[in-house]
Amino acid sequence: MNIKEELNTFFVGCFYSILKQEENSLEGITNGKLSLKEIHVIEAIKKTMNKGDNTHNGVAKMLDITPGSLTVAVNVLEKKGYVAKKGNEKDKRVTHLELSSLGEYINSCHDKYHEEMIAAVVKITNIDEQKILISSLKKLHEFFKGHSKIKL
């Protein structure tokens, strides 16, 4: 197998494995009522709440989706009881997104999953490998941010 084939196999397999493991880990907590995409919307709302940018546009930007796509997801999560919309008293055109106590609980479980995943990676690597891994992943992250729309 050449390097390009190995990289492709790694990226596809690793990406799928992480998502599948995350989905399986959170399945028991959500009882199948939330998709992984919905959990990531909840996570983005929490992160933007912490920054004070929890508007539709702020959350959509963090997720790199359109505000319209976010509206659809938020409406579903609101009906399920995970998210609430709160109007801005100063500017009636702005709506802030907040997590309900159930949304906060799901987000804390999701955070715990990520903490355990990283702890497992740290456990199987030494400090030199960790430094190389972080350096390499930073480069990959910058590449994929700049090439998010690879043309066919």
Secondary structure, DSSP 8 states (H G I E B T S, - for coil): --HHHHHHHHHHHHHHHHHHHHHHHHHHHHTT-S-HHHHHHHHHHHHHHHHT--BHHHHHHHHTS-HHHHHHHHHHHHHHTSEEEEE-SS-TT-EEEEE-HHHHHHHHHHHHHHHHHHHHHHHHS-HHHHHHHHHHHHHHHHHHHHTSS---
